[in-house]
Amino acid sequence: MTGEERQERSSLVFSTSVRPPRLSAEQYVKGVLENSRSVLAQAITLVESNSPQHMKLAQDVLKQLLPHTGRSIRVGITGVPGAGKSTFIEALGTMLCERGHRVAVLAVDPSSPVTRGSILGDKTRMEQLSRNPRAFIRPSATGGTLGGVNRKTRETILLCEAAGFDVILVETVGVGQSETTVRSMVDFFLLMMLTGGGDELQGIKKGVIEIADALLINKADGENKQRAMVAKAEYNRVLHYLQPATAGWQTQAYTCSALTGEGIAEIWGVVENFRDELTRSGGLAARRQAQSRDWLMSMTEDYLRSRFFGHSGVASKLPEVEAAVLRGELSATAAAQLLIETYEQKRDESEWGE
Amino acid sequence: MTGEERQERSSLVFSTSVRPPRLSAEQYVKGVLENSRSVLAQAITLVESNSPQHMKLAQDVLKQLLPHTGRSIRVGITGVPGAGKSTFIEALGTMLCERGHRVAVLAVDPSSPVTRGSILGDKTRMEQLSRNPRAFIRPSATGGTLGGVNRKTRETILLCEAAGFDVILVETVGVGQSETTVRSMVDFFLLMMLTGGGDELQGIKKGVIEIADALLINKADGENKQRAMVAKAEYNRVLHYLQPATAGWQTQAYTCSALTGEGIAEIWGVVENFRDELTRSGGLAARRQAQSRDWLMSMTEDYLRSRFFGHSGVASKLPEVEAAVLRGELSATAAAQLLIETYEQKRDESEWGE
């Protein structure tokens, strides 16, 4: 984990926002289960708060709602800038609503503080879908730490499921580690691409293609359609050599046009096949259990990290110690020992053996 | 990080072996700098010990040797079983010795307790090289935790450099996370492959091809040579689509025959080009600094993890808490909070906000 990520994640447990919750736990629970949009929106605001009393109330609400969660297909969507994620989500979400699904669209965007609005804040981006009574579009969780966005988005998914949404689409703008974060909370991860051969793959962050359950080449319309078919074939050749993101599932490339709607039904068919096959094999349940376990561990470690690096003695020593290691004057082992002894505020040899 | 890795790494700081060190710090330092093999071997045994007094002495020795370290090219070597790693290392190492280099061969094998011997323990695997006075072959660090192997191998590299070895070859048997561990301590990472098209790529662990600076198809001799050339072309087509493991360096596929020696000089030429180009660009220095920084952080986090999960209250609560999360009765956030409160042995709301 890089220093930047650690910094991002270690501040998980800190916050400044303290707004008094408007409802009681029972009111939140009742309202969410009755799919009251205003209560759902308030409940999401509650889980997005990091203030101690809000967190306690939020956990009380979540505990009561947990039995009503998990009955949705969770789909993560990412893509290179200009791949047309929002027009695709608009087209897909509208089709799913027409089919009787109830669709929640969430966004993960650690880069956009809520004050600056968020990637989904601008409703005009999904005008049609945002007016659909069967759809719920929630702007990105408060920007800032990815760890915070992680928790908030996961708990928002649970709230939406409890409110009866059976399709959850989680969009990421691909900032920082957001793809990995979204991959860790969804069943199916979709990577949207553009045509132009393999070259724009260079524009995709390292490792992202390896965590995708499907590659979708959008804008396969007009004179671009032929190029899209060529790109699809090239991507499939590459995918043949990579380990699939999901055991027992071969990631493949597909084309669509959010403009004409061509291929939208087909890609959703792929998601449904994925869900059916992995439900049969038990892979889906196993993935969700592993996700919960890993999330529990990462939250615990975020906390330990923030406690350690927030320790005044450690914080003041770290720069000089790190510099000494980089100058080759101190071994990393001795440096770690030094920081730990500072943290423990004692020189206890037994820390280092049994 | 998966539970398994965490388990592996979190026990970094524990040990039971306590053997009295035979020499003083000054004797270790003097002997290593004079390239006394027996002292070097004893110094490596010292850094491999986790007993408190040994670690203190080892760190004292390392501190004095640090100014004499870093002047080698560190090459990691991994590959699918049967790729012929040891015959390749024998051929490469022998050639380098003939060229006047001094070659240290280390192994990372968390799976082999020293009692069972190690992957390099069986000298017959590198008979010729092991008899070469310019070569030093060190069996794998004591099996067990990868975190421990990580520290021991890194410090063994430093000792070998202080003893004047200018080529360090670190072999990994590809167990657990060992490729990533080795990648994090070497300059150049070599992945050995076999012919047979892309199919045996499926045999390579996820992500390993993405961290390689070169793919080497061994056994390109006799009737296999043509197949090797075909495989090389296929791999290069795939590599074109992947982000290079090292910025500013294009990972490519090469062929060789450890049997006939064909291609051995060429692949070393690739390593030398890599070192020259990245020395010029500053990328090599930057990588080594980032490796030291990340190592310092990961050792610190290993320690925090081992303290937390070793805490009697946490250890006894963890199974039930984890089970409750997996049954969907407890949110991961509430579960983490519960474990942390157990660890802190208090219910301090301020832990959860500011």
Interface residues (C-beta under 8 A of the other chain):
Chain A: M1 T2 G3 R6 V13 F14 S15 T16 V18 N50 S51 P52 Q53 M55 K56 Q59 L62 K63 L66 P67 T69 G70 R151 R154 E155 L158 G198 L201 Q202 I204 K205 K206 G207 I209 E210 E234 R237 V238 H240 Y241 L242 Q243 Q289 A290 S292 R293 D294 W295 L296 M297 S298 M299 T300 E301 Y303 L304 R305 F308 V321 E322 V325 L326 G328 E329 L330 S331 A332 T333 A334 A335 A336 Q337 L339 I340 E349 S350 E351 W352 G353 E354
Chain B: M1 T2 G3 R6 V13 F14 S15 T16 V18 N50 S51 P52 Q53 M55 K56 Q59 L62 K63 L66 P67 T69 G70 R151 R154 E155 L158 G198 L201 Q202 I204 K205 K206 G207 I209 E210 E234 Y235 R237 V238 H240 Y241 L242 Q243 Q289 S292 R293 D294 W295 L296 M297 S298 M299 T300 E301 Y303 L304 R305 F308 V321 E322 V325 L326 G328 E329 L330 S331 A332 T333 A334 A335 A336 Q337 L339 I340 E349 S350 E351 W352 G353 E354
